[in-house]
Protein backbone atom coordinates (compact mmCIF):
# COMPACT_ATOMS: atom_id res chain seq x y z
CA UNK A 1 0.00 0.00 0.00
CA UNK A 2 1.26 3.56 -0.63
CA UNK A 3 2.64 5.59 2.24
CA UNK A 4 1.07 8.92 3.17
CA UNK A 5 4.20 10.69 1.89
CA UNK A 6 4.09 8.92 -1.49
CA UNK A 7 0.44 9.82 -2.00
CA UNK A 8 1.11 13.39 -0.90
CA UNK A 9 4.00 13.70 -3.38
CA UNK A 10 1.87 12.54 -6.30
CA UNK A 11 -0.97 14.90 -5.39
CA UNK A 12 1.49 17.79 -5.06
CA UNK A 13 2.83 17.12 -8.55
CA UNK A 14 -0.68 17.34 -9.97
CA UNK A 15 -1.37 20.54 -8.05
CA UNK A 16 1.58 22.17 -9.80
CA UNK A 17 0.06 21.42 -13.20
CA UNK A 18 -2.85 23.73 -12.36
CA UNK A 19 -0.65 26.81 -12.89
CA UNK A 20 0.98 25.57 -16.10
CA UNK A 21 -0.08 24.82 -19.65
CA UNK A 22 0.67 21.13 -19.17
CA UNK A 23 -1.23 19.32 -21.95
CA UNK A 24 -3.88 16.70 -21.24
CA UNK A 25 -1.88 13.88 -22.80
CA UNK A 26 1.12 14.89 -20.71
CA UNK A 27 -0.94 14.81 -17.51
CA UNK A 28 -2.19 11.31 -18.32
CA UNK A 29 1.21 9.95 -19.29
CA UNK A 30 2.74 11.26 -16.07
CA UNK A 31 -0.16 9.97 -13.98
CA UNK A 32 0.11 6.31 -15.05
CA UNK A 33 3.88 6.22 -14.58
CA UNK A 34 3.74 7.69 -11.07
CA UNK A 35 0.87 5.42 -10.00
CA UNK A 36 2.86 2.31 -10.95
CA UNK A 37 5.65 3.62 -8.71
CA UNK A 38 3.49 4.10 -5.59
CA UNK A 39 0.83 1.34 -5.83
CA UNK A 40 1.29 -2.46 -5.68
CA UNK A 41 0.47 -3.02 -9.37
CA UNK A 42 2.40 -3.95 -12.51
CA UNK A 43 0.85 -1.50 -14.99
CA UNK A 44 -1.70 1.32 -15.25
CA UNK A 45 -3.78 2.90 -17.96
CA UNK A 46 -6.28 5.73 -18.48
CA UNK A 47 -8.93 6.17 -21.12
CA UNK A 48 -10.92 9.42 -21.45
CA UNK A 49 -14.34 8.79 -22.91
CA UNK A 50 -16.69 11.41 -24.33
CA UNK A 51 -20.37 10.36 -24.63
CA UNK A 52 -21.21 9.20 -28.14
CA UNK A 53 -17.66 9.36 -29.47
CA UNK A 54 -14.43 7.39 -29.53
CA UNK A 55 -11.90 7.85 -26.69
CA UNK A 56 -10.14 11.21 -27.05
CA UNK A 57 -7.09 10.35 -24.98
CA UNK A 58 -5.44 7.07 -23.96
CA UNK A 59 -2.36 6.70 -21.75
CA UNK A 60 -0.54 3.58 -20.57
CA UNK A 61 2.50 2.86 -18.43
CA UNK A 62 3.75 0.18 -20.84
CA UNK A 63 2.79 -1.74 -23.99
CA UNK A 64 0.76 -4.32 -22.09
CA UNK A 65 -1.40 -1.67 -20.42
CA UNK A 66 -1.94 0.03 -23.78
CA UNK A 67 -3.08 -3.32 -25.20
CA UNK A 68 -5.63 -3.76 -22.39
CA UNK A 69 -6.95 -0.19 -22.78
CA UNK A 70 -7.39 -0.57 -26.53
CA UNK A 71 -8.91 -4.04 -26.12
CA UNK A 72 -11.73 -2.68 -23.94
CA UNK A 73 -12.45 0.08 -26.44
CA UNK A 74 -12.40 -2.38 -29.32
CA UNK A 75 -14.75 -4.84 -27.58
CA UNK A 76 -16.96 -2.23 -25.96
CA UNK A 77 -16.65 -4.22 -22.75
CA UNK A 78 -14.44 -4.29 -19.67
CA UNK A 79 -13.87 -2.83 -16.19
CA UNK A 80 -12.85 0.55 -17.61
CA UNK A 81 -16.15 1.03 -19.45
CA UNK A 82 -18.14 -0.37 -16.52
CA UNK A 83 -16.53 2.05 -14.03
CA UNK A 84 -17.10 5.00 -16.36
CA UNK A 85 -20.73 4.02 -16.99
CA UNK A 86 -21.73 3.32 -13.38
CA UNK A 87 -19.50 5.85 -11.64
CA UNK A 88 -18.34 3.16 -9.21
CA UNK A 89 -15.02 1.37 -8.85
CA UNK A 90 -14.84 -2.12 -10.40
CA UNK A 91 -12.57 -4.74 -8.81
CA UNK A 92 -11.56 -7.97 -10.55
CA UNK A 93 -9.04 -9.63 -8.20
CA UNK A 94 -8.91 -12.85 -10.26
CA UNK A 95 -9.75 -12.56 -13.94
CA UNK A 96 -10.02 -16.37 -14.22
CA UNK A 97 -13.15 -16.29 -12.08
CA UNK A 98 -14.70 -13.17 -13.67
CA UNK A 99 -18.11 -13.62 -15.39
CA UNK A 100 -19.17 -10.00 -16.00
CA UNK A 101 -16.90 -9.53 -19.01
CA UNK A 102 -17.16 -12.75 -21.02
CA UNK A 103 -15.48 -11.35 -24.14
CA UNK A 104 -12.78 -9.24 -22.52
CA UNK A 105 -11.68 -11.70 -19.81
CA UNK A 106 -10.37 -14.57 -22.00
CA UNK A 107 -8.58 -12.19 -24.38
CA UNK A 108 -6.92 -10.35 -21.47
CA UNK A 109 -5.96 -13.61 -19.75
CA UNK A 110 -4.30 -14.80 -22.94
CA UNK A 111 -2.26 -11.57 -22.94
CA UNK A 112 -1.01 -12.19 -19.38
CA UNK A 113 -3.45 -10.16 -17.26
CA UNK A 114 -4.59 -11.72 -13.97
CA UNK A 115 -6.27 -8.87 -12.04
CA UNK A 116 -7.67 -5.44 -12.88
CA UNK A 117 -9.14 -2.61 -10.83
CA UNK A 118 -10.93 0.32 -12.52
CA UNK A 119 -11.75 3.67 -10.89
CA UNK A 120 -14.04 6.25 -12.52
CA UNK A 121 -12.66 9.70 -13.33
CA UNK A 122 -15.49 11.80 -11.91
CA UNK A 123 -16.06 15.53 -11.91
CA UNK A 124 -19.38 16.19 -10.21
CA UNK A 125 -22.02 14.30 -12.17
CA UNK A 126 -19.77 14.13 -15.23
CA UNK A 127 -17.66 11.04 -15.93
CA UNK A 128 -14.58 11.57 -18.01
CA UNK A 129 -13.31 7.99 -18.24
CA UNK A 130 -11.51 5.59 -15.93
CA UNK A 131 -8.16 4.85 -14.32
CA UNK A 132 -7.25 1.16 -14.69
CA UNK A 133 -4.75 -0.70 -12.48
CA UNK A 134 -3.38 -4.00 -13.80
CA UNK A 135 -1.59 -6.91 -12.10
CA UNK A 136 0.05 -9.98 -13.61
CA UNK A 137 -0.73 -11.99 -10.45
CA UNK A 138 -4.18 -12.56 -8.93
CA UNK A 139 -5.21 -11.05 -5.62
CA UNK A 140 -7.23 -8.15 -4.20
CA UNK A 141 -6.04 -4.67 -3.27
CA UNK A 142 -6.52 -3.74 0.38
CA UNK A 143 -9.08 -1.11 1.33
CA UNK A 144 -6.49 1.59 1.89
CA UNK A 145 -4.97 1.10 -1.55
CA UNK A 146 -8.43 1.14 -3.16
CA UNK A 147 -9.21 4.41 -1.39
CA UNK A 148 -5.87 5.93 -2.43
CA UNK A 149 -6.45 4.90 -6.06
CA UNK A 150 -9.89 6.49 -6.13
CA UNK A 151 -8.46 9.64 -4.55
CA UNK A 152 -5.83 9.81 -7.31
CA UNK A 153 -8.52 9.27 -9.91
CA UNK A 154 -10.71 12.06 -8.47
CA UNK A 155 -7.84 14.54 -8.25
CA UNK A 156 -6.68 13.66 -11.76
CA UNK A 157 -10.23 14.18 -13.06
CA UNK A 158 -10.34 17.68 -11.59
CA UNK A 159 -7.03 18.65 -13.17
CA UNK A 160 -8.03 17.08 -16.48
CA UNK A 161 -11.21 19.14 -16.47
CA UNK A 162 -9.11 22.25 -15.89
CA UNK A 163 -6.76 21.30 -18.72
CA UNK A 164 -9.71 20.62 -21.03
CA UNK A 165 -11.12 24.05 -20.18
CA UNK A 166 -7.81 25.58 -21.27
CA UNK A 167 -7.92 23.61 -24.52
CA UNK A 168 -11.52 24.65 -25.18
CA UNK A 169 -10.70 28.29 -24.47
CA UNK A 170 -7.73 28.17 -26.85
CA UNK A 171 -9.82 26.47 -29.52
CA UNK A 172 -12.48 29.15 -29.13
CA UNK A 173 -9.85 31.88 -29.36
CA UNK A 174 -8.33 30.30 -32.46
CA UNK A 175 -11.74 30.01 -34.11
CA UNK A 176 -12.54 33.62 -33.25
CA UNK A 177 -9.22 34.79 -34.66
CA UNK A 178 -9.74 32.75 -37.81
CA UNK A 179 -13.23 34.20 -38.22
CA UNK A 180 -11.93 37.75 -37.79
CA UNK A 181 -9.42 37.19 -40.59
CA UNK A 182 -11.69 35.62 -43.21
CA UNK A 183 -14.77 36.63 -45.13
CA UNK A 184 -17.85 34.90 -43.72
CA UNK A 185 -19.54 34.31 -47.10
CA UNK A 186 -16.68 32.99 -49.24
CA UNK A 187 -14.14 31.92 -46.64
CA UNK A 188 -11.49 33.99 -48.41
CA UNK A 189 -8.90 36.05 -46.51
CA UNK A 190 -10.14 39.53 -45.65
CA UNK A 191 -8.51 42.96 -45.66
CA UNK A 192 -6.46 42.22 -42.52
CA UNK A 193 -4.76 39.17 -44.03
CA UNK A 194 -4.31 40.87 -47.39
CA UNK A 195 -2.50 43.86 -45.86
CA UNK A 196 -0.25 41.56 -43.82
CA UNK A 197 0.79 39.63 -46.91
CA UNK A 198 1.15 42.82 -48.91
CA UNK A 199 3.46 44.26 -46.26
CA UNK A 200 5.53 41.07 -46.42
CA UNK A 201 5.74 41.46 -50.21
CA UNK A 202 6.83 45.07 -49.84
CA UNK A 203 9.55 44.14 -47.37
CA UNK A 204 10.89 41.70 -49.95
CA UNK A 205 10.65 44.33 -52.65
CA UNK A 206 14.25 45.51 -52.50
CA UNK A 207 15.69 42.07 -53.12
CA UNK A 208 12.92 40.33 -55.10
CA UNK A 209 10.97 41.11 -58.22
CA UNK A 210 7.97 43.43 -58.09
CA UNK A 211 4.55 42.53 -56.77
CA UNK A 212 1.22 43.41 -58.32
CA UNK A 213 -2.13 44.13 -56.70
CA UNK A 214 -5.18 43.51 -58.89
CA UNK A 215 -8.40 45.09 -57.60
CA UNK A 216 -11.42 43.50 -59.35
CA UNK A 217 -14.94 44.90 -59.12
CA UNK A 218 -18.00 43.56 -60.97
CA UNK A 219 -19.54 46.12 -63.33
CA UNK A 220 -23.17 44.95 -62.97
CA UNK A 221 -23.27 43.76 -59.36
CA UNK A 222 -25.74 46.41 -58.13
CA UNK A 223 -28.08 45.62 -61.02
CA UNK A 224 -28.00 41.90 -60.13
CA UNK A 225 -28.88 42.71 -56.50
CA UNK A 226 -31.66 45.10 -57.53
CA UNK A 227 -33.16 42.68 -60.03
CA UNK A 228 -32.77 39.33 -58.26
CA UNK A 229 -32.22 40.16 -54.60
CA UNK A 230 -29.25 39.92 -52.26
CA UNK A 231 -29.41 36.15 -52.01
CA UNK A 232 -28.56 35.88 -55.69
CA UNK A 233 -25.94 38.58 -55.16
CA UNK A 234 -24.36 36.35 -52.53
CA UNK A 235 -24.50 33.40 -54.94
CA UNK A 236 -22.71 35.50 -57.52
CA UNK A 237 -20.02 36.54 -55.02
CA UNK A 238 -19.36 32.90 -54.11
CA UNK A 239 -19.22 31.94 -57.80
CA UNK A 240 -16.78 34.79 -58.54
CA UNK A 241 -14.58 33.69 -55.63
CA UNK A 242 -14.47 30.14 -56.99
CA UNK A 243 -13.74 31.29 -60.51
CA UNK A 244 -10.93 33.60 -59.37
CA UNK A 245 -9.41 30.87 -57.19
CA UNK A 246 -9.17 28.68 -60.26
CA UNK A 247 -6.99 31.24 -62.04
CA UNK A 248 -4.45 31.94 -59.30
CA UNK A 249 -0.78 31.11 -59.61
CA UNK A 250 0.90 29.20 -56.78
CA UNK A 251 1.67 31.71 -54.03
CA UNK A 252 -0.94 34.29 -55.08
CA UNK A 253 -3.35 35.64 -52.46
CA UNK A 254 -7.06 36.14 -53.17
CA UNK A 255 -9.07 38.26 -50.73
CA UNK A 256 -12.59 39.64 -50.59
CA UNK A 257 -12.99 43.16 -49.24
CA UNK A 258 -16.74 43.70 -49.66
CA UNK A 259 -19.72 42.60 -51.75
CA UNK A 260 -18.15 42.51 -55.21
CA UNK A 261 -14.64 43.74 -54.45
CA UNK A 262 -11.95 41.10 -54.79
CA UNK A 263 -8.20 41.68 -54.60
CA UNK A 264 -5.44 39.44 -55.90
CA UNK A 265 -1.86 39.88 -54.70
CA UNK A 266 0.61 38.47 -57.21
CA UNK A 267 4.17 38.32 -55.90
CA UNK A 268 7.34 37.93 -57.95
CA UNK A 269 6.00 39.13 -61.29
CA UNK A 270 8.54 39.83 -64.02
CA UNK A 271 7.00 43.08 -65.19
CA UNK A 272 4.10 44.84 -66.85
CA UNK A 273 3.56 42.28 -69.69
CA UNK A 274 3.10 39.40 -67.23
CA UNK A 275 0.69 41.44 -65.10
CA UNK A 276 -1.32 42.44 -68.20
CA UNK A 277 -1.60 38.79 -69.18
CA UNK A 278 -2.81 37.82 -65.68
CA UNK A 279 -5.37 40.64 -65.63
CA UNK A 280 -6.62 39.76 -69.12
CA UNK A 281 -7.03 36.12 -68.15
CA UNK A 282 -8.98 37.06 -65.00
CA UNK A 283 -11.15 39.55 -66.86
CA UNK A 284 -12.06 36.94 -69.47
CA UNK A 285 -12.91 34.38 -66.77
CA UNK A 286 -15.16 36.78 -64.89
CA UNK A 287 -16.93 37.74 -68.13
CA UNK A 288 -18.21 34.20 -68.73
CA UNK A 289 -21.92 33.62 -67.86
CA UNK A 290 -22.85 32.43 -64.35
CA UNK A 291 -25.60 29.85 -63.81
CA UNK A 292 -27.34 30.80 -60.55
CA UNK A 293 -30.65 29.96 -58.88
CA UNK A 294 -32.36 32.73 -60.84
CA UNK A 295 -30.96 31.51 -64.14
CA UNK A 296 -28.05 32.70 -66.24
CA UNK A 297 -26.38 35.96 -65.19
CA UNK A 298 -23.96 37.95 -67.34
CA UNK A 299 -21.48 40.43 -65.94
CA UNK A 300 -18.03 41.87 -66.56
CA UNK A 301 -15.30 43.18 -64.28
CA UNK A 302 -13.13 46.28 -64.02
CA UNK A 303 -9.65 45.51 -62.76
CA UNK A 304 -7.29 48.09 -61.30
CA UNK A 305 -3.59 47.34 -61.04
CA UNK A 306 -0.86 48.75 -58.80
CA UNK A 307 2.74 47.62 -59.12
CA UNK A 308 5.45 47.86 -56.53
CA UNK A 309 9.04 46.78 -56.45
CA UNK A 310 10.12 49.30 -53.85
CA UNK A 311 10.47 48.90 -50.09
CA UNK A 312 9.15 52.35 -49.06
CA UNK A 313 5.50 51.92 -49.95
CA UNK A 314 2.81 51.36 -47.36
CA UNK A 315 0.41 48.44 -47.92
CA UNK A 316 -2.63 50.70 -47.58
CA UNK A 317 -1.22 53.03 -50.25
CA UNK A 318 -0.65 50.24 -52.76
CA UNK A 319 -4.16 48.92 -52.17
CA UNK A 320 -5.56 52.44 -52.52
CA UNK A 321 -3.69 52.88 -55.81
CA UNK A 322 -5.17 49.64 -57.15
CA UNK A 323 -8.63 50.83 -56.04
CA UNK A 324 -8.11 54.14 -57.85
CA UNK A 325 -6.99 52.28 -60.96
CA UNK A 326 -10.16 50.16 -60.83
CA UNK A 327 -12.30 53.32 -60.85
CA UNK A 328 -10.24 54.66 -63.74
CA UNK A 329 -11.10 51.47 -65.63
CA UNK A 330 -14.80 51.94 -64.82
CA UNK A 331 -14.73 55.54 -66.06
CA UNK A 332 -13.42 54.24 -69.37
CA UNK A 333 -16.44 51.97 -69.75
CA UNK A 334 -15.52 48.97 -67.59
CA UNK A 335 -14.78 45.41 -68.70
CA UNK A 336 -11.06 46.22 -68.84
CA UNK A 337 -7.96 46.45 -66.71
CA UNK A 338 -6.06 49.63 -65.91
CA UNK A 339 -2.62 50.27 -64.40
CA UNK A 340 -2.46 53.17 -61.93
CA UNK A 341 -0.25 56.04 -63.11
CA UNK A 342 0.19 58.81 -60.58
CA UNK A 343 3.73 59.71 -61.58
CA UNK A 344 6.91 60.09 -59.63
CA UNK A 345 5.89 63.50 -58.28
CA UNK A 346 3.17 61.93 -56.15
CA UNK A 347 5.70 59.65 -54.51
CA UNK A 348 8.09 62.54 -53.89
CA UNK A 349 5.34 64.68 -52.37
CA UNK A 350 4.16 61.85 -50.17
CA UNK A 351 7.66 61.12 -48.92
CA UNK A 352 8.29 64.80 -48.22
CA UNK A 353 5.00 65.06 -46.31
CA UNK A 354 5.87 62.11 -44.10
CA UNK A 355 9.36 63.47 -43.49
CA UNK A 356 7.84 66.76 -42.32
CA UNK A 357 5.52 64.83 -40.01
CA UNK A 358 8.41 62.79 -38.67
CA UNK A 359 10.32 65.91 -37.61
CA UNK A 360 7.66 66.65 -35.02
CA UNK A 361 7.07 63.05 -34.00
CA UNK A 362 9.50 63.10 -31.03
CA UNK A 363 8.17 66.39 -29.67
CA UNK A 364 4.58 65.40 -30.33
CA UNK A 365 4.80 62.13 -28.43
CA UNK A 366 4.07 60.06 -31.54
CA UNK A 367 7.12 57.83 -31.09
CA UNK A 368 6.84 55.04 -28.58
CA UNK A 369 8.75 52.01 -27.42
CA UNK A 370 7.60 48.42 -27.31
CA UNK A 371 9.63 45.56 -25.88
CA UNK A 372 9.85 42.00 -27.06
CA UNK A 373 10.99 39.57 -24.35
CA UNK A 374 14.09 37.42 -24.84
CA UNK A 375 13.42 34.07 -23.15
CA UNK A 376 15.97 31.47 -22.12
CA UNK A 377 14.70 28.17 -23.51
CA UNK A 378 16.19 26.04 -20.73
CA UNK A 379 13.89 27.34 -18.00
CA UNK A 380 11.60 29.88 -19.70
CA UNK A 381 13.12 32.80 -17.76
CA UNK A 382 13.06 36.26 -19.34
CA UNK A 383 16.69 37.36 -19.51
CA UNK A 384 16.29 40.45 -21.64
CA UNK A 385 14.15 42.49 -24.00
CA UNK A 386 14.53 43.86 -27.51
CA UNK A 387 13.60 47.53 -27.86
CA UNK A 388 11.30 48.18 -30.81
CA UNK A 389 10.55 51.67 -32.12
CA UNK A 390 6.98 52.47 -33.15
CA UNK A 391 5.57 55.61 -34.83
CA UNK A 392 1.86 56.23 -34.33
CA UNK A 393 1.06 58.79 -37.01
CA UNK A 394 -1.96 60.99 -36.14
CA UNK A 395 -3.71 60.23 -39.44
CA UNK A 396 -1.92 57.21 -40.95
CA UNK A 397 -1.91 55.16 -37.76
CA UNK A 398 0.95 52.77 -37.03
CA UNK A 399 3.76 53.28 -39.55
CA UNK A 400 5.83 50.21 -40.40
CA UNK A 401 9.47 50.30 -39.20
CA UNK A 402 10.45 49.39 -42.77
CA UNK A 403 9.03 52.78 -43.77
CA UNK A 404 10.06 54.76 -40.69
CA UNK A 405 13.80 54.01 -40.73
CA UNK A 406 14.41 54.95 -44.41
CA UNK A 407 12.36 58.13 -43.88
CA UNK A 408 14.43 59.06 -40.84
CA UNK A 409 17.66 58.41 -42.75
CA UNK A 410 16.55 60.47 -45.76
CA UNK A 411 15.41 63.32 -43.52
CA UNK A 412 18.65 63.32 -41.51
CA UNK A 413 16.75 62.45 -38.33
CA UNK A 414 18.08 58.96 -37.70
CA UNK A 415 20.80 60.10 -35.27
CA UNK A 416 18.36 62.13 -33.18
CA UNK A 417 15.74 59.40 -33.15
CA UNK A 418 18.35 56.70 -32.51
CA UNK A 419 19.65 58.58 -29.47
CA UNK A 420 16.08 58.94 -28.17
CA UNK A 421 15.50 55.20 -28.58
CA UNK A 422 18.70 54.26 -26.74
CA UNK A 423 18.04 56.71 -23.94
CA UNK A 424 14.42 55.64 -23.53
CA UNK A 425 15.37 51.96 -23.49
CA UNK A 426 17.99 52.55 -20.80
CA UNK A 427 15.59 54.65 -18.73
CA UNK A 428 12.95 51.93 -18.91
CA UNK A 429 15.57 49.36 -17.95
CA UNK A 430 16.51 51.41 -14.91
CA UNK A 431 12.85 51.88 -13.98
CA UNK A 432 12.26 48.11 -14.08
CA UNK A 433 15.39 47.55 -12.01
CA UNK A 434 14.26 50.01 -9.35
CA UNK A 435 10.70 48.69 -9.18
CA UNK A 436 11.20 44.98 -9.74
CA UNK A 437 14.89 44.45 -8.80
CA UNK A 438 15.73 43.11 -12.27
CA UNK A 439 19.43 43.77 -11.90
CA UNK A 440 20.49 41.33 -14.61
CA UNK A 441 17.84 42.14 -17.23
CA UNK A 442 19.46 43.14 -20.53
CA UNK A 443 18.18 45.25 -23.41
CA UNK A 444 18.97 45.07 -27.13
CA UNK A 445 18.70 48.20 -29.27
CA UNK A 446 18.82 48.33 -33.07
CA UNK A 447 21.34 50.74 -34.58
CA UNK A 448 21.19 51.84 -38.22
CA UNK A 449 24.25 52.22 -40.42
CA UNK A 450 23.74 55.99 -40.60
CA UNK A 451 23.58 56.23 -36.83
CA UNK A 452 26.69 54.11 -36.32
CA UNK A 453 28.69 56.21 -38.78
CA UNK A 454 27.75 59.56 -37.22
CA UNK A 455 30.69 61.50 -35.83
CA UNK A 456 29.61 61.48 -32.17
CA UNK A 457 28.01 58.04 -31.93
CA UNK A 458 30.42 56.61 -29.36
CA UNK A 459 30.20 59.74 -27.23
CA UNK A 460 26.40 59.59 -27.40
CA UNK A 461 26.34 55.98 -26.21
CA UNK A 462 28.71 56.77 -23.36
CA UNK A 463 26.67 59.80 -22.32
CA UNK A 464 23.40 57.82 -22.32
CA UNK A 465 24.90 55.05 -20.20
CA UNK A 466 26.24 57.55 -17.66
CA UNK A 467 23.07 59.67 -17.58
CA UNK A 468 20.78 56.70 -17.07
CA UNK A 469 23.17 54.83 -14.73
CA UNK A 470 23.08 51.76 -16.99
CA UNK A 471 25.75 49.07 -16.83
CA UNK A 472 27.32 48.66 -20.31
CA UNK A 473 27.18 44.87 -20.12
CA UNK A 474 23.36 45.05 -19.97
CA UNK A 475 23.08 46.83 -23.33
CA UNK A 476 23.46 45.13 -26.72
CA UNK A 477 23.64 47.24 -29.87
CA UNK A 478 22.30 45.32 -32.86
CA UNK A 479 23.24 46.26 -36.41
CA UNK A 480 23.05 44.65 -39.83
CA UNK A 481 25.93 43.65 -42.05
CA UNK A 482 25.10 46.60 -44.35
CA UNK A 483 27.34 48.83 -42.20
CA UNK A 484 30.37 46.99 -43.55
CA UNK A 485 29.20 47.41 -47.13
CA UNK A 486 29.04 51.18 -46.81
CA UNK A 487 32.41 51.77 -45.14
CA UNK A 488 33.98 48.75 -43.52
CA UNK A 489 37.04 50.59 -42.18
CA UNK A 490 34.97 53.31 -40.51
CA UNK A 491 32.57 50.70 -39.12
CA UNK A 492 35.41 48.69 -37.54
CA UNK A 493 36.91 51.84 -36.09
CA UNK A 494 33.62 52.88 -34.44
CA UNK A 495 32.91 49.37 -33.18
CA UNK A 496 36.36 49.10 -31.63
Secondary structure, DSSP 8 states (H G I E B T S, - for coil): ---HHHHHHHHHHHHHHTTS---HHHHHHHHHHHHHHHSS-SEEEEEE--TTS--SEEEESSHHHHHHHHHHHHHT-SHHHHHHHHSS-EEES-GGG--S-HHHHHHHHHTT--EEEEEEEEETTEEEEEEEEEESS-----HHHHHHHHHHHHHHHHHHHHHHHHHHHHHHHHHHHHHHTB-TTT--B-HHHHHHHHHHHHHTTTTS-EEEEEEEEESSHHHHHHHH-HHHHHHHHHHHHHHHHTT--TT-EEEE-SSSEEEEEEEEE-SHHHHHHHHHHHHHHHTS-EEETTEEE---EEEEEEEE--SS--HHHHHHHHHHHHHHHHHTTSSSEEE---HHHHHHHHHHHHHHHHHTTTTTT-EEEEEEEEE-TTT--EEEEEEEEEEEETTTEEE-HHHHHHHHHHTT-HHHHHHHHHHHHHHHHHHHHHHH--TT-EEEEE--HHHHHSTTHHHHHHHHHHHTT--GGGEEEE--THHHHHHHHHHHHHH-
